[in-house]
Amino acid sequence: MPEPKPQSKPQPLPEKMFPVSWDQFHRDARALAWRLHAAGPFEAIVCVTRGGLVPAAIVARELNVRLIETVCVSSYQDYQNQGALKVIKGVAESIVKVGDGKGQGVLIVDDLVDTGKTAKVVRDILPRAHFATVYAKPMGRPQVDTFITEVSQDTWIYFPWDTGLAFVPPIREGGD
């Protein structure tokens, strides 16, 4: 008889939670575009999937960049636990060759820099690209050139695509 698979324990909720609504995320992504306008112009955008897809679309519209590429890096094994990094899809050679062949004139966009491990992998592909995120945590901050909001390392950001509306009881009755 095969041995039963060990049950994974549910991860406890982080103490610090930072929920972001669609409205807030859109405002923050547009604020990022405002900051990036002065750093450009950019010939291409590389978005880090999946989180970078939404802010990259907003930034591309605001900066009128039409050449958009993805780099696909897997790091989270489930929604809270980061595992080994794996580049699932690299950057197209035509994008790598933009500018000086090291990313000059390319903008990399992601939703968040956390530990900086994913950002470092992408930076190694395009070392002279401008790296921008909407949110940044202290460990990852050195990897990005531009960001909008910094949160503490022990804060979990709940993005609008990860959440849904739900009733929350009043604080006095045990709600958050």
Chimera marker file (.cmm) of the C-alpha trace (Angstrom):
<marker_set name="trace">
<marker id="1" x="0.000" y="0.000" z="0.000" r="1" g="1" b="0" radius="0.5"/>
<marker id="2" x="1.501" y="3.408" z="-0.959" r="1" g="1" b="0" radius="0.5"/>
<marker id="3" x="2.302" y="5.838" z="1.794" r="1" g="1" b="0" radius="0.5"/>
<marker id="4" x="-0.144" y="8.716" z="2.102" r="1" g="1" b="0" radius="0.5"/>
<marker id="5" x="1.073" y="12.084" z="0.937" r="1" g="1" b="0" radius="0.5"/>
<marker id="6" x="1.764" y="14.467" z="3.799" r="1" g="1" b="0" radius="0.5"/>
<marker id="7" x="-0.924" y="17.080" z="4.166" r="1" g="1" b="0" radius="0.5"/>
<marker id="8" x="0.365" y="20.600" z="3.785" r="1" g="1" b="0" radius="0.5"/>
<marker id="9" x="-0.603" y="22.799" z="6.674" r="1" g="1" b="0" radius="0.5"/>
<marker id="10" x="-2.550" y="25.912" z="5.821" r="1" g="1" b="0" radius="0.5"/>
<marker id="11" x="-0.290" y="28.916" z="6.073" r="1" g="1" b="0" radius="0.5"/>
<marker id="12" x="-1.250" y="31.442" z="8.742" r="1" g="1" b="0" radius="0.5"/>
<marker id="13" x="-2.396" y="34.817" z="7.510" r="1" g="1" b="0" radius="0.5"/>
<marker id="14" x="0.332" y="37.435" z="7.694" r="1" g="1" b="0" radius="0.5"/>
<marker id="15" x="0.037" y="39.929" z="10.518" r="1" g="1" b="0" radius="0.5"/>
<marker id="16" x="0.185" y="42.889" z="8.167" r="1" g="1" b="0" radius="0.5"/>
<marker id="17" x="-2.169" y="42.887" z="5.237" r="1" g="1" b="0" radius="0.5"/>
<marker id="18" x="-2.383" y="45.537" z="2.537" r="1" g="1" b="0" radius="0.5"/>
<marker id="19" x="-5.504" y="45.081" z="0.392" r="1" g="1" b="0" radius="0.5"/>
<marker id="20" x="-5.445" y="47.000" z="-2.895" r="1" g="1" b="0" radius="0.5"/>
<marker id="21" x="-8.648" y="47.718" z="-4.824" r="1" g="1" b="0" radius="0.5"/>
<marker id="22" x="-8.839" y="47.930" z="-8.609" r="1" g="1" b="0" radius="0.5"/>
<marker id="23" x="-9.323" y="51.690" z="-8.283" r="1" g="1" b="0" radius="0.5"/>
<marker id="24" x="-6.255" y="52.108" z="-6.095" r="1" g="1" b="0" radius="0.5"/>
<marker id="25" x="-4.123" y="49.868" z="-8.298" r="1" g="1" b="0" radius="0.5"/>
<marker id="26" x="-5.097" y="51.834" z="-11.400" r="1" g="1" b="0" radius="0.5"/>
<marker id="27" x="-4.213" y="55.122" z="-9.676" r="1" g="1" b="0" radius="0.5"/>
<marker id="28" x="-0.877" y="53.703" z="-8.495" r="1" g="1" b="0" radius="0.5"/>
<marker id="29" x="-0.018" y="52.311" z="-11.941" r="1" g="1" b="0" radius="0.5"/>
<marker id="30" x="-0.805" y="55.695" z="-13.530" r="1" g="1" b="0" radius="0.5"/>
<marker id="31" x="1.361" y="57.389" z="-10.890" r="1" g="1" b="0" radius="0.5"/>
<marker id="32" x="4.135" y="55.002" z="-11.907" r="1" g="1" b="0" radius="0.5"/>
<marker id="33" x="3.673" y="56.069" z="-15.531" r="1" g="1" b="0" radius="0.5"/>
<marker id="34" x="3.985" y="59.728" z="-14.487" r="1" g="1" b="0" radius="0.5"/>
<marker id="35" x="7.310" y="59.002" z="-12.795" r="1" g="1" b="0" radius="0.5"/>
<marker id="36" x="8.526" y="56.932" z="-15.730" r="1" g="1" b="0" radius="0.5"/>
<marker id="37" x="7.682" y="59.614" z="-18.290" r="1" g="1" b="0" radius="0.5"/>
<marker id="38" x="10.734" y="61.624" z="-17.208" r="1" g="1" b="0" radius="0.5"/>
<marker id="39" x="12.973" y="58.528" z="-17.235" r="1" g="1" b="0" radius="0.5"/>
<marker id="40" x="12.118" y="57.592" z="-20.844" r="1" g="1" b="0" radius="0.5"/>
<marker id="41" x="11.554" y="57.451" z="-23.662" r="1" g="1" b="0" radius="0.5"/>
<marker id="42" x="11.303" y="53.678" z="-23.801" r="1" g="1" b="0" radius="0.5"/>
<marker id="43" x="11.308" y="51.650" z="-26.997" r="1" g="1" b="0" radius="0.5"/>
<marker id="44" x="9.821" y="48.522" z="-25.430" r="1" g="1" b="0" radius="0.5"/>
<marker id="45" x="8.229" y="47.211" z="-22.248" r="1" g="1" b="0" radius="0.5"/>
<marker id="46" x="8.962" y="43.800" z="-20.780" r="1" g="1" b="0" radius="0.5"/>
<marker id="47" x="6.398" y="42.784" z="-18.208" r="1" g="1" b="0" radius="0.5"/>
<marker id="48" x="7.123" y="40.137" z="-15.609" r="1" g="1" b="0" radius="0.5"/>
<marker id="49" x="4.230" y="37.702" z="-15.674" r="1" g="1" b="0" radius="0.5"/>
<marker id="50" x="1.802" y="37.380" z="-14.202" r="1" g="1" b="0" radius="0.5"/>
<marker id="51" x="1.687" y="40.301" z="-11.802" r="1" g="1" b="0" radius="0.5"/>
<marker id="52" x="3.327" y="42.724" z="-14.207" r="1" g="1" b="0" radius="0.5"/>
<marker id="53" x="0.716" y="42.280" z="-16.940" r="1" g="1" b="0" radius="0.5"/>
<marker id="54" x="-1.830" y="44.730" z="-15.530" r="1" g="1" b="0" radius="0.5"/>
<marker id="55" x="0.526" y="47.587" z="-14.619" r="1" g="1" b="0" radius="0.5"/>
<marker id="56" x="2.447" y="47.098" z="-17.893" r="1" g="1" b="0" radius="0.5"/>
<marker id="57" x="-0.772" y="47.564" z="-19.883" r="1" g="1" b="0" radius="0.5"/>
<marker id="58" x="-1.542" y="50.785" z="-18.016" r="1" g="1" b="0" radius="0.5"/>
<marker id="59" x="2.021" y="52.119" z="-18.303" r="1" g="1" b="0" radius="0.5"/>
<marker id="60" x="2.189" y="51.178" z="-22.011" r="1" g="1" b="0" radius="0.5"/>
<marker id="61" x="-0.974" y="53.128" z="-22.684" r="1" g="1" b="0" radius="0.5"/>
<marker id="62" x="0.149" y="56.186" z="-20.724" r="1" g="1" b="0" radius="0.5"/>
<marker id="63" x="3.635" y="56.254" z="-22.276" r="1" g="1" b="0" radius="0.5"/>
<marker id="64" x="2.380" y="55.246" z="-25.738" r="1" g="1" b="0" radius="0.5"/>
<marker id="65" x="4.707" y="52.244" z="-25.970" r="1" g="1" b="0" radius="0.5"/>
<marker id="66" x="3.458" y="49.609" z="-28.404" r="1" g="1" b="0" radius="0.5"/>
<marker id="67" x="6.262" y="47.042" z="-28.321" r="1" g="1" b="0" radius="0.5"/>
<marker id="68" x="5.399" y="44.831" z="-25.342" r="1" g="1" b="0" radius="0.5"/>
<marker id="69" x="7.027" y="41.542" z="-24.364" r="1" g="1" b="0" radius="0.5"/>
<marker id="70" x="6.788" y="39.165" z="-21.415" r="1" g="1" b="0" radius="0.5"/>
<marker id="71" x="9.305" y="37.320" z="-19.334" r="1" g="1" b="0" radius="0.5"/>
<marker id="72" x="7.783" y="34.444" z="-17.422" r="1" g="1" b="0" radius="0.5"/>
<marker id="73" x="9.369" y="33.555" z="-14.106" r="1" g="1" b="0" radius="0.5"/>
<marker id="74" x="7.873" y="31.100" z="-11.660" r="1" g="1" b="0" radius="0.5"/>
<marker id="75" x="8.718" y="31.662" z="-8.023" r="1" g="1" b="0" radius="0.5"/>
<marker id="76" x="5.681" y="31.122" z="-5.811" r="1" g="1" b="0" radius="0.5"/>
<marker id="77" x="4.746" y="27.474" z="-5.384" r="1" g="1" b="0" radius="0.5"/>
<marker id="78" x="1.441" y="28.490" z="-3.841" r="1" g="1" b="0" radius="0.5"/>
<marker id="79" x="0.099" y="31.924" z="-3.114" r="1" g="1" b="0" radius="0.5"/>
<marker id="80" x="2.340" y="32.521" z="-0.083" r="1" g="1" b="0" radius="0.5"/>
<marker id="81" x="5.449" y="30.342" z="-0.300" r="1" g="1" b="0" radius="0.5"/>
<marker id="82" x="8.299" y="31.273" z="-2.573" r="1" g="1" b="0" radius="0.5"/>
<marker id="83" x="10.250" y="28.364" z="-4.031" r="1" g="1" b="0" radius="0.5"/>
<marker id="84" x="13.002" y="27.864" z="-6.583" r="1" g="1" b="0" radius="0.5"/>
<marker id="85" x="13.049" y="30.356" z="-9.448" r="1" g="1" b="0" radius="0.5"/>
<marker id="86" x="12.512" y="29.124" z="-12.966" r="1" g="1" b="0" radius="0.5"/>
<marker id="87" x="12.493" y="31.148" z="-16.178" r="1" g="1" b="0" radius="0.5"/>
<marker id="88" x="9.599" y="29.591" z="-18.064" r="1" g="1" b="0" radius="0.5"/>
<marker id="89" x="9.882" y="31.970" z="-21.040" r="1" g="1" b="0" radius="0.5"/>
<marker id="90" x="12.752" y="34.337" z="-21.668" r="1" g="1" b="0" radius="0.5"/>
<marker id="91" x="12.755" y="37.674" z="-23.463" r="1" g="1" b="0" radius="0.5"/>
<marker id="92" x="12.625" y="37.628" z="-27.270" r="1" g="1" b="0" radius="0.5"/>
<marker id="93" x="16.012" y="38.207" z="-28.895" r="1" g="1" b="0" radius="0.5"/>
<marker id="94" x="14.601" y="41.205" z="-30.793" r="1" g="1" b="0" radius="0.5"/>
<marker id="95" x="13.914" y="42.944" z="-27.452" r="1" g="1" b="0" radius="0.5"/>
<marker id="96" x="17.276" y="42.002" z="-25.962" r="1" g="1" b="0" radius="0.5"/>
<marker id="97" x="18.898" y="43.649" z="-29.006" r="1" g="1" b="0" radius="0.5"/>
<marker id="98" x="17.023" y="46.958" z="-28.513" r="1" g="1" b="0" radius="0.5"/>
<marker id="99" x="19.423" y="49.820" z="-27.873" r="1" g="1" b="0" radius="0.5"/>
<marker id="100" x="22.820" y="48.524" z="-26.780" r="1" g="1" b="0" radius="0.5"/>
<marker id="101" x="21.894" y="44.836" z="-26.526" r="1" g="1" b="0" radius="0.5"/>
<marker id="102" x="21.790" y="44.971" z="-22.718" r="1" g="1" b="0" radius="0.5"/>
<marker id="103" x="18.387" y="46.551" z="-22.248" r="1" g="1" b="0" radius="0.5"/>
<marker id="104" x="19.110" y="50.245" z="-22.762" r="1" g="1" b="0" radius="0.5"/>
<marker id="105" x="15.775" y="51.808" z="-23.782" r="1" g="1" b="0" radius="0.5"/>
<marker id="106" x="13.743" y="48.904" z="-22.369" r="1" g="1" b="0" radius="0.5"/>
<marker id="107" x="11.364" y="49.256" z="-19.436" r="1" g="1" b="0" radius="0.5"/>
<marker id="108" x="10.730" y="46.243" z="-17.188" r="1" g="1" b="0" radius="0.5"/>
<marker id="109" x="7.435" y="46.396" z="-15.272" r="1" g="1" b="0" radius="0.5"/>
<marker id="110" x="6.207" y="44.244" z="-12.392" r="1" g="1" b="0" radius="0.5"/>
<marker id="111" x="3.535" y="44.675" z="-9.745" r="1" g="1" b="0" radius="0.5"/>
<marker id="112" x="5.833" y="44.109" z="-6.769" r="1" g="1" b="0" radius="0.5"/>
<marker id="113" x="9.437" y="43.541" z="-5.820" r="1" g="1" b="0" radius="0.5"/>
<marker id="114" x="9.508" y="41.395" z="-2.683" r="1" g="1" b="0" radius="0.5"/>
<marker id="115" x="12.815" y="39.668" z="-1.908" r="1" g="1" b="0" radius="0.5"/>
<marker id="116" x="14.344" y="40.839" z="-5.195" r="1" g="1" b="0" radius="0.5"/>
<marker id="117" x="15.118" y="37.310" z="-6.398" r="1" g="1" b="0" radius="0.5"/>
<marker id="118" x="12.804" y="37.432" z="-9.411" r="1" g="1" b="0" radius="0.5"/>
<marker id="119" x="13.954" y="40.950" z="-10.244" r="1" g="1" b="0" radius="0.5"/>
<marker id="120" x="17.592" y="39.836" z="-10.167" r="1" g="1" b="0" radius="0.5"/>
<marker id="121" x="16.886" y="37.035" z="-12.642" r="1" g="1" b="0" radius="0.5"/>
<marker id="122" x="15.217" y="39.501" z="-15.013" r="1" g="1" b="0" radius="0.5"/>
<marker id="123" x="17.949" y="42.113" z="-14.465" r="1" g="1" b="0" radius="0.5"/>
<marker id="124" x="20.540" y="39.526" z="-15.479" r="1" g="1" b="0" radius="0.5"/>
<marker id="125" x="18.746" y="39.213" z="-18.846" r="1" g="1" b="0" radius="0.5"/>
<marker id="126" x="18.486" y="43.000" z="-19.383" r="1" g="1" b="0" radius="0.5"/>
<marker id="127" x="21.068" y="44.608" z="-17.058" r="1" g="1" b="0" radius="0.5"/>
<marker id="128" x="20.725" y="48.173" z="-18.437" r="1" g="1" b="0" radius="0.5"/>
<marker id="129" x="16.918" y="48.233" z="-18.611" r="1" g="1" b="0" radius="0.5"/>
<marker id="130" x="14.945" y="50.521" z="-16.338" r="1" g="1" b="0" radius="0.5"/>
<marker id="131" x="13.118" y="48.361" z="-13.769" r="1" g="1" b="0" radius="0.5"/>
<marker id="132" x="9.848" y="49.697" z="-12.326" r="1" g="1" b="0" radius="0.5"/>
<marker id="133" x="7.329" y="48.248" z="-9.895" r="1" g="1" b="0" radius="0.5"/>
<marker id="134" x="4.172" y="49.610" z="-8.377" r="1" g="1" b="0" radius="0.5"/>
<marker id="135" x="5.036" y="48.338" z="-4.887" r="1" g="1" b="0" radius="0.5"/>
<marker id="136" x="8.371" y="47.561" z="-3.244" r="1" g="1" b="0" radius="0.5"/>
<marker id="137" x="9.548" y="45.834" z="-0.088" r="1" g="1" b="0" radius="0.5"/>
<marker id="138" x="12.899" y="46.716" z="1.517" r="1" g="1" b="0" radius="0.5"/>
<marker id="139" x="14.754" y="43.527" z="0.519" r="1" g="1" b="0" radius="0.5"/>
<marker id="140" x="13.907" y="44.007" z="-3.147" r="1" g="1" b="0" radius="0.5"/>
<marker id="141" x="14.199" y="47.786" z="-3.386" r="1" g="1" b="0" radius="0.5"/>
<marker id="142" x="17.841" y="47.798" z="-4.558" r="1" g="1" b="0" radius="0.5"/>
<marker id="143" x="16.763" y="45.877" z="-7.675" r="1" g="1" b="0" radius="0.5"/>
<marker id="144" x="14.309" y="48.535" z="-8.922" r="1" g="1" b="0" radius="0.5"/>
<marker id="145" x="14.868" y="52.007" z="-10.320" r="1" g="1" b="0" radius="0.5"/>
<marker id="146" x="11.353" y="53.375" z="-9.840" r="1" g="1" b="0" radius="0.5"/>
<marker id="147" x="8.431" y="52.399" z="-7.614" r="1" g="1" b="0" radius="0.5"/>
<marker id="148" x="5.395" y="54.094" z="-6.088" r="1" g="1" b="0" radius="0.5"/>
<marker id="149" x="4.689" y="52.649" z="-2.633" r="1" g="1" b="0" radius="0.5"/>
<marker id="150" x="6.944" y="50.882" z="-0.171" r="1" g="1" b="0" radius="0.5"/>
<marker id="151" x="5.515" y="48.414" z="2.328" r="1" g="1" b="0" radius="0.5"/>
<marker id="152" x="7.287" y="46.562" z="5.118" r="1" g="1" b="0" radius="0.5"/>
<marker id="153" x="8.851" y="43.185" z="4.363" r="1" g="1" b="0" radius="0.5"/>
<marker id="154" x="6.326" y="41.393" z="6.579" r="1" g="1" b="0" radius="0.5"/>
<marker id="155" x="3.299" y="42.857" z="4.782" r="1" g="1" b="0" radius="0.5"/>
<marker id="156" x="1.314" y="40.732" z="2.350" r="1" g="1" b="0" radius="0.5"/>
<marker id="157" x="-0.231" y="42.703" z="-0.498" r="1" g="1" b="0" radius="0.5"/>
<marker id="158" x="-3.628" y="41.437" z="-1.610" r="1" g="1" b="0" radius="0.5"/>
<marker id="159" x="-3.977" y="42.488" z="-5.236" r="1" g="1" b="0" radius="0.5"/>
<marker id="160" x="-7.451" y="43.018" z="-6.681" r="1" g="1" b="0" radius="0.5"/>
<marker id="161" x="-7.123" y="39.995" z="-8.988" r="1" g="1" b="0" radius="0.5"/>
<marker id="162" x="-6.443" y="37.797" z="-5.930" r="1" g="1" b="0" radius="0.5"/>
<marker id="163" x="-9.465" y="38.858" z="-3.889" r="1" g="1" b="0" radius="0.5"/>
<marker id="164" x="-13.221" y="39.197" z="-3.987" r="1" g="1" b="0" radius="0.5"/>
<marker id="165" x="-15.762" y="41.176" z="-2.053" r="1" g="1" b="0" radius="0.5"/>
<marker id="166" x="-16.861" y="39.608" z="1.216" r="1" g="1" b="0" radius="0.5"/>
<marker id="167" x="-18.714" y="40.669" z="4.340" r="1" g="1" b="0" radius="0.5"/>
<marker id="168" x="-16.486" y="41.636" z="7.272" r="1" g="1" b="0" radius="0.5"/>
<marker id="169" x="-18.073" y="41.846" z="10.717" r="1" g="1" b="0" radius="0.5"/>
<marker id="170" x="-17.653" y="45.062" z="12.723" r="1" g="1" b="0" radius="0.5"/>
<marker id="171" x="-14.405" y="45.337" z="14.697" r="1" g="1" b="0" radius="0.5"/>
<marker id="172" x="-16.254" y="45.057" z="17.973" r="1" g="1" b="0" radius="0.5"/>
<marker id="173" x="-17.635" y="41.715" z="16.836" r="1" g="1" b="0" radius="0.5"/>
<marker id="174" x="-14.248" y="40.267" z="15.882" r="1" g="1" b="0" radius="0.5"/>
<marker id="175" x="-13.746" y="41.765" z="12.439" r="1" g="1" b="0" radius="0.5"/>
<marker id="176" x="-10.466" y="43.233" z="11.310" r="1" g="1" b="0" radius="0.5"/>
<link id1="1" id2="2" r="1" g="1" b="0" radius="0.2"/>
<link id1="2" id2="3" r="1" g="1" b="0" radius="0.2"/>
<link id1="3" id2="4" r="1" g="1" b="0" radius="0.2"/>
<link id1="4" id2="5" r="1" g="1" b="0" radius="0.2"/>
<link id1="5" id2="6" r="1" g="1" b="0" radius="0.2"/>
<link id1="6" id2="7" r="1" g="1" b="0" radius="0.2"/>
<link id1="7" id2="8" r="1" g="1" b="0" radius="0.2"/>
<link id1="8" id2="9" r="1" g="1" b="0" radius="0.2"/>
<link id1="9" id2="10" r="1" g="1" b="0" radius="0.2"/>
<link id1="10" id2="11" r="1" g="1" b="0" radius="0.2"/>
<link id1="11" id2="12" r="1" g="1" b="0" radius="0.2"/>
<link id1="12" id2="13" r="1" g="1" b="0" radius="0.2"/>
<link id1="13" id2="14" r="1" g="1" b="0" radius="0.2"/>
<link id1="14" id2="15" r="1" g="1" b="0" radius="0.2"/>
<link id1="15" id2="16" r="1" g="1" b="0" radius="0.2"/>
<link id1="16" id2="17" r="1" g="1" b="0" radius="0.2"/>
<link id1="17" id2="18" r="1" g="1" b="0" radius="0.2"/>
<link id1="18" id2="19" r="1" g="1" b="0" radius="0.2"/>
<link id1="19" id2="20" r="1" g="1" b="0" radius="0.2"/>
<link id1="20" id2="21" r="1" g="1" b="0" radius="0.2"/>
<link id1="21" id2="22" r="1" g="1" b="0" radius="0.2"/>
<link id1="22" id2="23" r="1" g="1" b="0" radius="0.2"/>
<link id1="23" id2="24" r="1" g="1" b="0" radius="0.2"/>
<link id1="24" id2="25" r="1" g="1" b="0" radius="0.2"/>
<link id1="25" id2="26" r="1" g="1" b="0" radius="0.2"/>
<link id1="26" id2="27" r="1" g="1" b="0" radius="0.2"/>
<link id1="27" id2="28" r="1" g="1" b="0" radius="0.2"/>
<link id1="28" id2="29" r="1" g="1" b="0" radius="0.2"/>
<link id1="29" id2="30" r="1" g="1" b="0" radius="0.2"/>
<link id1="30" id2="31" r="1" g="1" b="0" radius="0.2"/>
<link id1="31" id2="32" r="1" g="1" b="0" radius="0.2"/>
<link id1="32" id2="33" r="1" g="1" b="0" radius="0.2"/>
<link id1="33" id2="34" r="1" g="1" b="0" radius="0.2"/>
<link id1="34" id2="35" r="1" g="1" b="0" radius="0.2"/>
<link id1="35" id2="36" r="1" g="1" b="0" radius="0.2"/>
<link id1="36" id2="37" r="1" g="1" b="0" radius="0.2"/>
<link id1="37" id2="38" r="1" g="1" b="0" radius="0.2"/>
<link id1="38" id2="39" r="1" g="1" b="0" radius="0.2"/>
<link id1="39" id2="40" r="1" g="1" b="0" radius="0.2"/>
<link id1="40" id2="41" r="1" g="1" b="0" radius="0.2"/>
<link id1="41" id2="42" r="1" g="1" b="0" radius="0.2"/>
<link id1="42" id2="43" r="1" g="1" b="0" radius="0.2"/>
<link id1="43" id2="44" r="1" g="1" b="0" radius="0.2"/>
<link id1="44" id2="45" r="1" g="1" b="0" radius="0.2"/>
<link id1="45" id2="46" r="1" g="1" b="0" radius="0.2"/>
<link id1="46" id2="47" r="1" g="1" b="0" radius="0.2"/>
<link id1="47" id2="48" r="1" g="1" b="0" radius="0.2"/>
<link id1="48" id2="49" r="1" g="1" b="0" radius="0.2"/>
<link id1="49" id2="50" r="1" g="1" b="0" radius="0.2"/>
<link id1="50" id2="51" r="1" g="1" b="0" radius="0.2"/>
<link id1="51" id2="52" r="1" g="1" b="0" radius="0.2"/>
<link id1="52" id2="53" r="1" g="1" b="0" radius="0.2"/>
<link id1="53" id2="54" r="1" g="1" b="0" radius="0.2"/>
<link id1="54" id2="55" r="1" g="1" b="0" radius="0.2"/>
<link id1="55" id2="56" r="1" g="1" b="0" radius="0.2"/>
<link id1="56" id2="57" r="1" g="1" b="0" radius="0.2"/>
<link id1="57" id2="58" r="1" g="1" b="0" radius="0.2"/>
<link id1="58" id2="59" r="1" g="1" b="0" radius="0.2"/>
<link id1="59" id2="60" r="1" g="1" b="0" radius="0.2"/>
<link id1="60" id2="61" r="1" g="1" b="0" radius="0.2"/>
<link id1="61" id2="62" r="1" g="1" b="0" radius="0.2"/>
<link id1="62" id2="63" r="1" g="1" b="0" radius="0.2"/>
<link id1="63" id2="64" r="1" g="1" b="0" radius="0.2"/>
<link id1="64" id2="65" r="1" g="1" b="0" radius="0.2"/>
<link id1="65" id2="66" r="1" g="1" b="0" radius="0.2"/>
<link id1="66" id2="67" r="1" g="1" b="0" radius="0.2"/>
<link id1="67" id2="68" r="1" g="1" b="0" radius="0.2"/>
<link id1="68" id2="69" r="1" g="1" b="0" radius="0.2"/>
<link id1="69" id2="70" r="1" g="1" b="0" radius="0.2"/>
<link id1="70" id2="71" r="1" g="1" b="0" radius="0.2"/>
<link id1="71" id2="72" r="1" g="1" b="0" radius="0.2"/>
<link id1="72" id2="73" r="1" g="1" b="0" radius="0.2"/>
<link id1="73" id2="74" r="1" g="1" b="0" radius="0.2"/>
<link id1="74" id2="75" r="1" g="1" b="0" radius="0.2"/>
<link id1="75" id2="76" r="1" g="1" b="0" radius="0.2"/>
<link id1="76" id2="77" r="1" g="1" b="0" radius="0.2"/>
<link id1="77" id2="78" r="1" g="1" b="0" radius="0.2"/>
<link id1="78" id2="79" r="1" g="1" b="0" radius="0.2"/>
<link id1="79" id2="80" r="1" g="1" b="0" radius="0.2"/>
<link id1="80" id2="81" r="1" g="1" b="0" radius="0.2"/>
<link id1="81" id2="82" r="1" g="1" b="0" radius="0.2"/>
<link id1="82" id2="83" r="1" g="1" b="0" radius="0.2"/>
<link id1="83" id2="84" r="1" g="1" b="0" radius="0.2"/>
<link id1="84" id2="85" r="1" g="1" b="0" radius="0.2"/>
<link id1="85" id2="86" r="1" g="1" b="0" radius="0.2"/>
<link id1="86" id2="87" r="1" g="1" b="0" radius="0.2"/>
<link id1="87" id2="88" r="1" g="1" b="0" radius="0.2"/>
<link id1="88" id2="89" r="1" g="1" b="0" radius="0.2"/>
<link id1="89" id2="90" r="1" g="1" b="0" radius="0.2"/>
<link id1="90" id2="91" r="1" g="1" b="0" radius="0.2"/>
<link id1="91" id2="92" r="1" g="1" b="0" radius="0.2"/>
<link id1="92" id2="93" r="1" g="1" b="0" radius="0.2"/>
<link id1="93" id2="94" r="1" g="1" b="0" radius="0.2"/>
<link id1="94" id2="95" r="1" g="1" b="0" radius="0.2"/>
<link id1="95" id2="96" r="1" g="1" b="0" radius="0.2"/>
<link id1="96" id2="97" r="1" g="1" b="0" radius="0.2"/>
<link id1="97" id2="98" r="1" g="1" b="0" radius="0.2"/>
<link id1="98" id2="99" r="1" g="1" b="0" radius="0.2"/>
<link id1="99" id2="100" r="1" g="1" b="0" radius="0.2"/>
<link id1="100" id2="101" r="1" g="1" b="0" radius="0.2"/>
<link id1="101" id2="102" r="1" g="1" b="0" radius="0.2"/>
<link id1="102" id2="103" r="1" g="1" b="0" radius="0.2"/>
<link id1="103" id2="104" r="1" g="1" b="0" radius="0.2"/>
<link id1="104" id2="105" r="1" g="1" b="0" radius="0.2"/>
<link id1="105" id2="106" r="1" g="1" b="0" radius="0.2"/>
<link id1="106" id2="107" r="1" g="1" b="0" radius="0.2"/>
<link id1="107" id2="108" r="1" g="1" b="0" radius="0.2"/>
<link id1="108" id2="109" r="1" g="1" b="0" radius="0.2"/>
<link id1="109" id2="110" r="1" g="1" b="0" radius="0.2"/>
<link id1="110" id2="111" r="1" g="1" b="0" radius="0.2"/>
<link id1="111" id2="112" r="1" g="1" b="0" radius="0.2"/>
<link id1="112" id2="113" r="1" g="1" b="0" radius="0.2"/>
<link id1="113" id2="114" r="1" g="1" b="0" radius="0.2"/>
<link id1="114" id2="115" r="1" g="1" b="0" radius="0.2"/>
<link id1="115" id2="116" r="1" g="1" b="0" radius="0.2"/>
<link id1="116" id2="117" r="1" g="1" b="0" radius="0.2"/>
<link id1="117" id2="118" r="1" g="1" b="0" radius="0.2"/>
<link id1="118" id2="119" r="1" g="1" b="0" radius="0.2"/>
<link id1="119" id2="120" r="1" g="1" b="0" radius="0.2"/>
<link id1="120" id2="121" r="1" g="1" b="0" radius="0.2"/>
<link id1="121" id2="122" r="1" g="1" b="0" radius="0.2"/>
<link id1="122" id2="123" r="1" g="1" b="0" radius="0.2"/>
<link id1="123" id2="124" r="1" g="1" b="0" radius="0.2"/>
<link id1="124" id2="125" r="1" g="1" b="0" radius="0.2"/>
<link id1="125" id2="126" r="1" g="1" b="0" radius="0.2"/>
<link id1="126" id2="127" r="1" g="1" b="0" radius="0.2"/>
<link id1="127" id2="128" r="1" g="1" b="0" radius="0.2"/>
<link id1="128" id2="129" r="1" g="1" b="0" radius="0.2"/>
<link id1="129" id2="130" r="1" g="1" b="0" radius="0.2"/>
<link id1="130" id2="131" r="1" g="1" b="0" radius="0.2"/>
<link id1="131" id2="132" r="1" g="1" b="0" radius="0.2"/>
<link id1="132" id2="133" r="1" g="1" b="0" radius="0.2"/>
<link id1="133" id2="134" r="1" g="1" b="0" radius="0.2"/>
<link id1="134" id2="135" r="1" g="1" b="0" radius="0.2"/>
<link id1="135" id2="136" r="1" g="1" b="0" radius="0.2"/>
<link id1="136" id2="137" r="1" g="1" b="0" radius="0.2"/>
<link id1="137" id2="138" r="1" g="1" b="0" radius="0.2"/>
<link id1="138" id2="139" r="1" g="1" b="0" radius="0.2"/>
<link id1="139" id2="140" r="1" g="1" b="0" radius="0.2"/>
<link id1="140" id2="141" r="1" g="1" b="0" radius="0.2"/>
<link id1="141" id2="142" r="1" g="1" b="0" radius="0.2"/>
<link id1="142" id2="143" r="1" g="1" b="0" radius="0.2"/>
<link id1="143" id2="144" r="1" g="1" b="0" radius="0.2"/>
<link id1="144" id2="145" r="1" g="1" b="0" radius="0.2"/>
<link id1="145" id2="146" r="1" g="1" b="0" radius="0.2"/>
<link id1="146" id2="147" r="1" g="1" b="0" radius="0.2"/>
<link id1="147" id2="148" r="1" g="1" b="0" radius="0.2"/>
<link id1="148" id2="149" r="1" g="1" b="0" radius="0.2"/>
<link id1="149" id2="150" r="1" g="1" b="0" radius="0.2"/>
<link id1="150" id2="151" r="1" g="1" b="0" radius="0.2"/>
<link id1="151" id2="152" r="1" g="1" b="0" radius="0.2"/>
<link id1="152" id2="153" r="1" g="1" b="0" radius="0.2"/>
<link id1="153" id2="154" r="1" g="1" b="0" radius="0.2"/>
<link id1="154" id2="155" r="1" g="1" b="0" radius="0.2"/>
<link id1="155" id2="156" r="1" g="1" b="0" radius="0.2"/>
<link id1="156" id2="157" r="1" g="1" b="0" radius="0.2"/>
<link id1="157" id2="158" r="1" g="1" b="0" radius="0.2"/>
<link id1="158" id2="159" r="1" g="1" b="0" radius="0.2"/>
<link id1="159" id2="160" r="1" g="1" b="0" radius="0.2"/>
<link id1="160" id2="161" r="1" g="1" b="0" radius="0.2"/>
<link id1="161" id2="162" r="1" g="1" b="0" radius="0.2"/>
<link id1="162" id2="163" r="1" g="1" b="0" radius="0.2"/>
<link id1="163" id2="164" r="1" g="1" b="0" radius="0.2"/>
<link id1="164" id2="165" r="1" g="1" b="0" radius="0.2"/>
<link id1="165" id2="166" r="1" g="1" b="0" radius="0.2"/>
<link id1="166" id2="167" r="1" g="1" b="0" radius="0.2"/>
<link id1="167" id2="168" r="1" g="1" b="0" radius="0.2"/>
<link id1="168" id2="169" r="1" g="1" b="0" radius="0.2"/>
<link id1="169" id2="170" r="1" g="1" b="0" radius="0.2"/>
<link id1="170" id2="171" r="1" g="1" b="0" radius="0.2"/>
<link id1="171" id2="172" r="1" g="1" b="0" radius="0.2"/>
<link id1="172" id2="173" r="1" g="1" b="0" radius="0.2"/>
<link id1="173" id2="174" r="1" g="1" b="0" radius="0.2"/>
<link id1="174" id2="175" r="1" g="1" b="0" radius="0.2"/>
<link id1="175" id2="176" r="1" g="1" b="0" radius="0.2"/>
</marker_set>
